[in-house]
């Protein structure tokens, strides 16, 4: 056999003999390539781009492509370490039998090339096959008309070939580095390396507990949605670090505590399982921490994106309180009567009647809060915005008369009194003081009001203050005009209504109203105020595209994270099975029955592999408050919906996790209870 054929054959034999570990790895590679192609295909699809909201959807999916490539690189590096560790003994034997490391490098090159080709062919084939199904699902989300033409996106194939070729090349270089740095004896005994049980490091365990407790406190304590954005990423990094510390150091400390508990430790199944857990916990713990973090990512990603998708109708109504809304930047009846009249003329032309009319006026200003005091001074407000925990809110000031007309209530206010409604977070004071004006005593705090849609578009909370009469509003308008000058806010006349006609007709009416107002502006261009005309039907597709894109990405990334967690579980069981095989063989020889071995395995696997699920559930529970606040930035304020979705996701994931545990524990048992590999 020529040298040119020797190395490919040795590589093929190596993959075949180790198919128990290589097959899941190849399937995972193919799955990630398939997911990448599907997401990339949708970002480049001209059919998706031509749909209403399609371009917005493609922007969201482009982000998913980048996440897929980065995650694939990190995860495949991690899982490849299991394969290399298993093969080092074989490579050491080749080295002792006369092969130099350059020859071993050639075997590794052919192995990498074969896995790359197989994974790429399988992944791209499945990606092309399922890309149409994904396109139809996306069309359903956007409410578009389905197209049954089938096409292949060449750019997506090229990108997948290049990106994953780079990933596999880097993986191969890392494997070659490990082989070249080790001597033949180290390679032969690599599977037995690191067998000394790590010492219990109480300092690291306590540090991990403190970091985790701090992260939990931050997640629960932060009330401001604006601060929650920054704090969330800090808390995520802290939780990841704490999880690794607690699994690596804390798990060993727990094993030591269990060993000191004689009633628990000196039982056959507990003695063996705790001893082995302690014996290899340093190596186990990194994988278990990774499983925990991936499980948490699955739960957070799926629960939040599913919740956003399920609540998009309510969020759409929050963003567009009425089908058509005309916002005139003045309360001068000389102008507002013209804009209202233009809308009524168009409705009469189409034979439509306005329904559920929403009409009120308000002044909007932004202010920084220090307790119950509103800071209007620009310099002070800038200082607050740059502080660690800024409390910046949009303030809408209207009259109690408008409030009563909109809500159907009958609030009566005396001088210096106000009715207050706060969005996104609660207002915890009985008074509110505006700089350079004075203090209002809050007579009533209300829980709802017909929004003007502005609050739904902002990441900061809003406060609606309803005062005694228009004279007070005028005084506050003049006050902020003197403070901000050219940057001062406008008075708004908010006029909205619903229509019973189709969405297509609503879009036509909206267009005609806009054109009528433009003509009015041309006639009185010297003093015509700003006017905006919104239509829910017109912007609905873009709205759905945003949340549909997040939901689709949540499904894709959630699926990838689940596969990653399951594969790590599988490799941990396989690698531990091979490492524990000899020890369980000794136990069988000294009289331990197969039933006792199975009980011991169940005790060990149950204790070890369900820790990540429990920890992930705890992480998700403490993340719930901060994620709830982040969801309010998207306009979702239904905490009960998010709680229900989170519980359902955890239940479904627990079932899947249990199924993975059952399958992997069987593989472990087959390895340790048989004489053949």
C-alpha positions in Angstrom: 0.0 0.0 0.0 1.4 3.4 -1.0 1.9 6.1 1.6 -0.7 8.2 -0.3 -3.3 5.6 0.6 -2.0 4.6 4.0 -2.9 7.8 5.8 -6.5 8.1 4.5 -7.1 4.4 5.3 -5.7 4.8 8.9 -7.9 7.9 9.3 -11.0 6.1 8.0 -10.3 3.1 10.3 -9.8 5.5 13.3 -13.2 7.1 12.6 -14.9 3.7 12.1 -13.4 2.1 15.3 -14.4 5.1 17.4 -17.8 5.6 15.8 -19.4 5.6 19.2 -17.8 9.0 19.8 -17.4 10.3 16.2 -20.9 9.7 14.9 -22.6 12.1 17.4 -19.9 14.6 16.7 -20.4 14.4 12.9 -24.2 14.6 13.3 -23.8 17.7 15.5 -21.5 19.3 13.0 -24.0 18.6 10.2 -26.8 19.9 12.4 -25.1 23.2 13.0 -24.2 23.5 9.3 -27.8 22.8 8.4 -29.1 25.5 10.8 -26.5 28.0 9.5 -27.5 27.4 5.9 -31.2 27.8 6.7 -30.7 31.0 8.5 -28.3 32.3 5.9 -30.7 31.3 3.1 -33.5 33.3 4.7 -31.3 36.4 5.1 -30.5 36.3 1.4 -33.9 35.1 0.0 -35.3 37.6 -2.5 -38.8 36.2 -1.8 -38.5 37.0 1.9 -37.2 40.5 1.2 -40.2 41.3 -1.0 -42.7 40.4 1.7 -44.0 43.1 4.0 -41.7 43.2 6.9 -39.3 40.8 5.2 -36.3 43.2 5.3 -36.7 43.8 9.0 -36.9 40.0 9.5 -33.7 39.5 7.4 -31.9 42.1 9.6 -32.8 40.0 12.7 -31.7 36.8 11.0 -28.3 38.3 10.0 -27.6 38.6 13.7 -28.4 34.9 14.0 -25.9 33.9 11.4 -23.1 35.6 13.3 -24.2 33.9 16.6 -24.3 30.5 14.9 -20.8 30.8 13.5 -19.3 32.0 16.9 -21.2 29.4 18.9 -20.2 26.6 16.4 -16.5 27.5 16.8 -16.6 27.5 20.6 -18.7 24.4 21.0 -17.0 22.3 18.4 -13.6 23.2 19.9 -15.0 22.0 23.3 -16.5 18.7 22.0 -13.4 17.9 19.9 -11.3 17.8 23.1 -13.3 14.7 24.1 -12.4 13.0 20.8 -8.7 13.9 20.9 -8.4 12.8 24.5 -9.9 9.4 23.5 -7.5 9.1 20.5 -4.3 10.1 22.3 -3.6 6.6 23.4 -3.9 5.3 19.8 -1.6 8.1 18.6 0.9 7.3 21.3 0.9 3.7 20.2 1.5 4.8 16.6 4.4 6.9 17.8 6.0 4.0 19.8 5.6 1.7 16.8 7.7 4.0 14.7 5.5 6.7 13.3 6.8 10.2 13.9 4.5 13.1 14.8 4.5 14.3 11.2 2.9 11.1 10.1 0.4 11.3 12.9 -0.3 14.9 11.8 -1.2 13.5 8.3 -3.7 11.1 9.9 -5.3 13.9 11.8 -5.4 16.0 8.6 -7.3 13.2 6.7 -9.6 12.6 9.7 -10.5 16.3 9.8 -11.0 16.5 6.1 -13.2 13.4 6.1 -15.3 14.7 8.9 -15.6 18.1 7.3 -16.7 16.6 3.9 -19.2 14.2 5.5 -20.6 16.9 7.8 -20.8 19.4 5.0 -22.5 17.1 2.6 -25.0 16.0 5.2 -25.6 19.4 6.7 -26.0 21.3 3.4 -28.2 18.5 2.0 -30.5 18.7 5.0 -30.3 22.5 5.0 -31.3 22.7 1.4 -34.1 20.2 2.0 -35.6 22.0 5.0 -34.9 25.6 3.8 -38.2 25.7 2.0 -40.1 24.5 5.1 -38.4 27.3 7.0 -39.3 29.8 4.3 -43.0 28.8 4.5 -42.9 29.0 8.3 -41.5 32.5 8.0 -44.1 33.4 5.5 -46.8 32.3 7.9 -45.3 34.5 10.6 -45.4 37.6 8.4 -48.8 36.8 7.0 -47.6 36.7 3.4 -48.7 34.6 0.4 -46.8 31.3 0.2 -44.6 30.5 -2.9 -43.9 26.9 -3.8 -41.0 27.6 -6.1 -37.8 25.9 -4.8 -34.3 27.5 -5.1 -30.8 27.0 -3.7 -28.9 30.0 -2.4 -25.3 29.7 -3.7 -23.9 32.4 -1.4 -25.2 30.6 1.6 -23.4 27.4 0.5 -20.2 29.3 -0.2 -20.3 31.0 3.2 -21.0 27.7 5.0 -18.1 26.1 3.2 -15.7 28.9 4.0 -16.7 29.5 7.6 -16.8 25.9 8.7 -13.6 25.1 6.8 -11.9 27.8 9.0 -13.4 26.3 12.1 -12.3 22.8 11.3 -8.8 24.1 10.3 -8.5 25.8 13.7 -9.7 22.6 15.5 -7.1 20.5 13.6 -4.3 23.0 14.5 -5.3 22.8 18.1 -5.2 19.0 18.0 -1.8 19.0 16.3 -0.5 21.3 19.0 -1.6 18.9 21.7 0.0 15.9 19.9 3.3 17.7 19.2 3.7 19.0 22.8 3.2 15.5 24.3 5.8 12.7 24.4 4.7 9.1 23.5 4.5 8.0 27.2 2.2 10.9 28.0 0.0 10.1 25.0 -0.2 6.4 26.0 -1.3 7.3 29.6 -3.4 10.4 28.7 -6.6 8.7 29.7 -5.3 8.1 33.1 -4.0 11.6 33.6 -5.4 13.9 36.3 -6.6 11.0 38.4 -5.6 12.6 41.7 -8.8 14.0 43.3 -8.6 17.8 43.6 -8.4 19.3 47.0 -11.4 21.0 48.4 -10.9 24.7 47.8 -13.2 26.4 50.2 -12.0 29.9 49.1 -13.0 29.4 45.5 -16.3 27.8 46.6 -17.1 30.7 48.8 -16.0 33.2 46.1 -18.4 31.5 43.6 -21.2 31.6 46.1 -20.6 35.3 46.8 -20.5 36.2 43.1 -23.7 34.2 42.4 -25.5 35.8 45.3 -24.4 39.3 44.1 -25.7 38.5 40.5 -29.0 37.2 41.9 -29.3 40.4 44.1 -28.7 42.6 41.0 -31.3 40.8 39.0 -33.9 41.1 41.6 -33.0 44.6 42.9 -32.8 46.6 39.7 -36.1 48.2 39.0 -35.3 50.6 36.1 -35.7 48.9 32.7 -33.0 51.2 31.3 -30.5 50.1 34.0 -31.6 46.5 33.5 -30.1 46.4 30.0 -26.6 47.1 31.3 -27.0 45.1 34.5 -28.3 42.1 32.6 -25.1 41.5 30.7 -23.0 42.1 33.8 -25.1 39.6 35.8 -24.9 37.0 32.9 -21.1 37.2 33.1 -21.1 36.9 36.8 -23.5 33.9 36.8 -21.3 32.1 34.2 -18.2 32.7 36.3 -19.9 31.7 39.5 -21.4 28.6 37.9 -17.9 27.3 36.9 -16.5 28.1 40.3 -19.3 26.4 42.2 -19.2 23.3 40.0 -15.4 23.0 40.0 -14.7 24.0 43.6 -18.1 23.8 45.3 -18.9 20.3 44.1 -15.6 19.0 45.6 -16.4 20.7 48.9 -19.9 19.0 48.8 -18.2 15.7 48.2 -16.0 16.2 51.2 -19.0 17.1 53.3 -20.8 14.0 52.2 -17.7 11.9 52.9 -17.7 13.2 56.5 -21.3 12.2 56.9 -20.8 8.6 57.9 -24.5 7.6 57.8 -24.7 8.7 54.2 -21.2 7.8 53.0 -20.8 4.3 54.3 -23.4 2.7 52.1 -22.4 0.7 49.1 -24.0 2.8 46.4 -23.2 6.1 48.1 -19.6 5.1 48.9 -18.8 4.2 45.3 -20.6 7.1 43.7 -19.3 9.8 46.0 -15.8 8.5 45.8 -15.9 8.5 42.0 -17.5 11.9 41.9 -14.8 13.3 44.1 -12.1 11.4 42.2 -12.9 13.0 38.8 -15.0 16.0 39.8 -12.5 18.6 38.5 -12.9 17.1 35.0 -16.6 16.5 35.3 -17.4 19.9 36.8 -16.4 21.9 33.7 -18.6 19.9 31.5 -21.5 20.0 34.0 -21.1 23.8 34.3 -21.3 24.0 30.5 -24.5 21.9 30.5 -26.0 24.2 33.2 -25.2 27.4 31.3 -26.5 25.9 28.0 -29.6 24.8 29.7 -30.1 28.3 31.2 -29.6 29.8 27.7 -32.2 27.4 26.3 -34.8 28.3 28.9 -34.2 32.1 28.8 -34.0 32.2 25.0 -37.1 30.2 24.3 -39.3 31.6 27.1 -38.6 35.2 26.2 -39.0 34.9 22.4 -42.1 32.6 22.7 -43.6 35.1 25.1 -42.9 38.1 22.8 -44.4 36.2 19.8 -47.5 35.1 21.8 -48.1 38.6 23.1 -47.5 40.5 19.9 -51.2 41.3 19.3 -51.4 43.0 22.7 -48.1 44.8 22.1 -49.4 46.0 18.7 -52.4 47.5 20.3 -50.2 49.2 22.9 -48.1 50.7 20.1 -51.2 51.7 18.1 -54.1 52.4 20.5 -56.3 53.0 17.5 -56.3 51.9 13.8 -55.5 55.4 12.7 -53.9 58.2 14.8 -53.4 61.8 14.0 -50.9 63.6 16.3 -50.9 67.4 15.7 -48.1 69.3 17.5 -50.3 72.1 18.8 -53.5 72.5 20.7 -54.6 75.5 18.7 -58.1 74.8 17.6 -57.4 76.7 14.4 -55.1 73.9 13.3 -56.6 70.9 15.1 -60.0 71.5 13.6 -58.4 71.4 10.1 -56.6 68.1 10.7 -59.7 66.5 12.2 -61.8 67.9 9.4 -59.4 66.5 6.8 -59.7 63.0 8.3 -63.5 63.2 8.5 -63.7 64.3 4.9 -61.7 61.2 3.8 -63.8 58.9 5.9 -67.0 60.3 4.4 -65.5 59.7 0.9 -64.9 56.1 1.8 -68.3 55.7 3.5 -66.7 54.9 6.9 -67.5 56.0 10.4 -64.8 56.6 13.1 -65.3 54.2 16.0 -64.1 54.3 19.6 -62.6 57.8 19.2 -59.6 58.6 21.4 -59.0 62.4 21.8 -57.0 64.3 24.4 -54.1 66.8 24.5 -50.8 66.6 26.4 -47.4 68.1 26.9 -44.5 65.7 26.8 -41.1 66.4 28.5 -38.2 64.2 29.6 -36.9 64.5 33.2 -34.5 62.9 35.5 -35.9 61.7 38.9 -34.3 62.0 42.3 -36.8 60.4 44.6 -40.0 62.4 44.0 -38.3 65.3 42.4 -38.2 65.8 38.6 -34.9 67.4 37.4 -35.5 69.6 34.4 -32.2 71.4 34.4 -30.3 70.0 31.3 -26.9 69.8 33.0 -28.3 67.9 36.0 -30.3 65.7 33.8 -27.2 64.8 31.8 -25.5 63.8 35.1 -28.3 61.6 36.0 -28.3 59.9 32.6 -24.6 59.1 33.0 -25.0 57.7 36.5 -24.8 54.0 37.4 -28.5 53.7 38.0 -30.2 56.4 36.0 -33.9 57.2 36.6 -34.9 59.0 33.4 -38.6 59.0 32.4 -40.9 60.5 29.8 -43.5 62.8 31.4 -46.9 63.4 29.8 -48.9 66.2 31.4 -52.6 66.5 30.6 -55.8 67.7 32.3 -58.1 65.7 34.6 -60.9 66.7 32.2 -59.3 64.8 29.4 -58.6 61.9 31.8 -62.3 61.7 32.8 -63.5 61.9 29.2 -61.1 59.1 28.0 -61.7 56.7 31.0 -65.3 57.5 31.8 -64.4 58.4 35.4 -65.2 61.5 37.5 -62.0 62.6 39.3 -62.1 66.1 40.8 -58.9 67.9 41.7 -58.1 70.8 43.9 -55.2 73.2 43.4 -51.9 71.4 43.7 -53.4 67.9 43.3 -52.8 65.4 40.5 -53.8 62.0 39.2 -50.7 59.8 38.3 -50.2 56.8 36.0 -46.8 55.2 35.8 -45.7 52.6 33.1 -43.1 49.9 33.2 -42.2 50.5 36.9 -44.2 51.7 39.9 -44.0 55.3 41.3 -43.5 54.9 45.0 -44.2 58.4 46.3 -47.3 60.4 47.3 -46.0 63.7 45.9 -44.2 64.8 42.7 -42.1 68.0 42.5 -41.2 69.7 39.2 -38.1 71.9 39.4 -38.9 75.6 39.5 -42.6 75.0 39.5 -43.7 73.3 42.7 -45.1 70.1 44.2 -48.3 68.2 43.3 -49.9 66.0 45.9 -51.0 62.7 44.2 -54.6 62.2 45.0 -55.0 59.0 43.0 -52.6 56.5 41.4 -54.3 54.7 38.6 -53.3 51.4 37.0 -54.2 52.1 33.4 -54.8 54.7 30.8 -55.2 54.7 27.0 -51.6 55.1 25.9 -50.5 57.4 23.1 -48.2 54.8 21.6 -45.1 56.8 22.4 -44.4 54.9 25.6 -44.4 51.6 23.7 -41.5 52.8 21.5 -39.3 53.9 24.4 -36.9 52.0 26.6 -37.5 54.5 29.4 -40.6 54.4 31.6 -43.3 57.0 31.4 -45.3 59.0 33.9 -48.7 60.5 33.0 -49.6 63.5 35.3 -53.2 64.7 35.1 -53.6 68.2 36.6 -56.5 70.4 37.5 -57.0 72.4 34.2 -55.4 73.7 31.0 -54.0 76.8 32.9 -51.6 74.5 34.8 -50.6 72.7 31.6 -49.9 76.1 30.0 -47.8 77.2 33.0 -45.7 74.0 32.7 -45.4 74.5 29.0 -44.0 78.0 29.5 -41.7 76.7 32.2 -40.0 74.1 30.0 -40.0 76.5 27.1 -37.9 78.9 29.2 -35.6 76.1 30.3 -35.0 74.3 26.9 -35.5 77.1 24.4 -35.2 75.8 20.9 -35.1 72.2 22.3 -38.4 72.6 24.1 -41.3 70.2 23.7 -44.6 70.6 21.9 -48.2 70.5 23.0 -49.9 67.5 21.3 -53.4 67.0 20.1 -53.9 63.3 20.0 -56.8 62.1 17.8 -57.3 58.4 17.0 -60.1 56.1 15.9 -60.9 52.6 14.9 -62.4 51.4 11.6 -64.5 48.4 10.8 -63.2 48.0 7.2 -60.4 45.7 6.0 -56.7 46.4 6.6 -56.1 47.1 2.9 -58.9 49.8 3.0 -57.5 51.2 6.3 -54.1 51.7 4.5 -55.8 53.5 1.6 -57.7 55.8 4.0 -54.4 56.5 5.9 -52.7 57.5 2.7 -55.5 59.8 1.7 -55.5 61.5 5.1 -51.8 62.1 4.8 -52.2 63.6 1.4 -55.0 65.9 2.5 -52.9 67.2 5.4 -50.0 67.7 3.1 -52.2 69.9 0.9 -53.2 71.9 4.0 -49.6 72.4 4.8 -48.8 73.7 1.3 -51.6 76.2 1.6 -50.4 77.5 5.0 -46.7 76.6 4.9 -45.7 79.7 7.0 -47.1 78.6 10.3 -48.3 75.0 9.8 -47.4 72.8 12.8 -45.9 69.3 12.6 -48.5 66.5 12.1 -47.9 62.7 12.1 -50.4 60.2 10.9 -49.9 56.5 12.0 -51.8 53.5 10.7 -51.6 50.1 12.5 -52.4 48.1 9.4 -49.6 49.9 7.4 -46.9 49.2 10.1 -48.3 45.8 11.2 -46.0 43.8 9.0 -42.8 45.5 10.3 -44.0 45.0 13.8 -44.7 41.3 13.3 -41.4 40.9 11.4 -39.5 42.1 14.5 -41.1 39.7 16.9 -41.4 36.9 14.4 -37.7 37.2 13.7 -36.9 37.0 17.4 -39.2 34.0 17.8 -37.6 32.2 14.8 -34.1 32.9 16.1 -35.2 31.7 19.5 -36.3 28.4 18.0 -33.0 28.0 16.0 -30.7 29.0 18.8 -32.7 27.1 21.4 -32.5 23.9 19.2 -28.7 24.4 18.8 -28.2 24.9 22.6 -30.3 21.8 23.3 -28.2 19.7 20.9 -25.0 21.0 22.4 -26.2 20.2 26.0 -27.2 16.7 25.0 -24.0 16.1 23.2 -21.9 17.2 26.2 -23.9 14.9 28.4 -23.3 12.0 26.0 -19.6 12.6 25.8 -19.3 13.0 29.6 -21.0 9.6 30.0 -18.9 8.0 27.4 -15.6 9.4 28.6 -16.4 8.6 32.2 -17.6 5.1 31.2 -14.3 4.3 29.6 -12.4 5.8 32.5 -14.4 3.9 35.1 -14.5 0.6 33.2 -11.4 -0.8 34.8 -12.5 0.2 38.3 -15.9 -1.4 38.0 -14.2 -4.5 36.6 -12.3 -4.7 39.8 -15.5 -4.3 41.8 -17.1 -7.2 39.9 -14.1 -9.4 40.5 -14.4 -8.7 44.3 -18.0 -9.8 44.3 -20.2 -6.7 43.4 -23.2 -7.8 41.4 -24.4 -6.2 38.2 -27.5 -5.0 40.0 -25.4 -3.3 42.6 -23.3 -1.7 39.9 -26.4 -0.4 38.2 -27.7 1.1 41.5 -24.3 2.7 42.0 -24.4 4.1 38.4 -27.9 5.5 38.9 -26.9 7.1 42.2 -23.8 8.7 40.6 -25.5 9.8 37.3 -28.7 11.1 39.1 -26.6 13.1 41.5 -24.2 14.5 38.9 -26.2 15.0 35.8 -29.4 16.5 37.3 -27.4 19.2 39.1 -27.1 21.3 35.9 -30.9 21.1 35.4 -31.6 22.1 39.0 -29.1 24.9 38.8 -30.5 26.1 35.5 -33.9 26.2 37.0 -32.6 28.4 39.9 -30.7 30.7 37.5 -33.9 31.1 35.4 -36.0 31.8 38.4 -33.7 34.6 39.6 -33.4 36.0 36.1 -37.2 36.2 35.8 -37.5 39.7 37.4 -34.8 41.4 35.2 -36.0 39.7 32.0 -39.5 40.8 32.8 -38.3 44.4 32.9 -36.4 43.9 29.7 -39.5 42.6 28.0 -41.3 45.8 29.1 -38.9 47.7 26.8 -40.6 45.7 23.9 -44.0 46.7 25.2 -44.8 43.4 26.9 -46.1 44.0 30.4 -48.0 40.7 30.9 -45.9 39.2 33.7 -48.4 36.3 34.1 -47.9 35.3 30.4 -44.2 35.3 30.8 -44.4 33.2 34.0 -46.7 30.7 32.4 -44.5 30.4 29.3 -41.3 30.1 31.4 -42.9 27.2 33.5 -44.0 25.4 30.3 -40.5 25.8 28.8 -38.9 24.4 31.9 -41.3 21.5 32.1 -40.8 20.6 28.4 -37.0 21.0 28.7 -36.9 18.8 31.9 -38.7 16.0 30.0 -36.1 16.3 27.2 -33.3 16.4 29.6 -34.6 13.3 31.4 -34.8 11.4 28.1 -31.2 12.4 27.4 -30.2 11.3 30.8 -31.8 7.9 30.3 -30.1 7.3 27.0 -26.7 8.5 28.1 -26.8 6.5 31.4 -27.5 3.3 29.3 -24.4 4.0 27.2 -22.4 4.5 30.4 -23.7 1.2 31.9 -23.0 -0.8 28.7 -19.4 0.4 28.7 -18.6 -0.2 32.4 -20.5 -3.6 32.6 -19.0 -5.3 29.6 -15.5 -6.6 29.0 -15.4 -5.4 25.4 -15.1 -1.7 24.4 
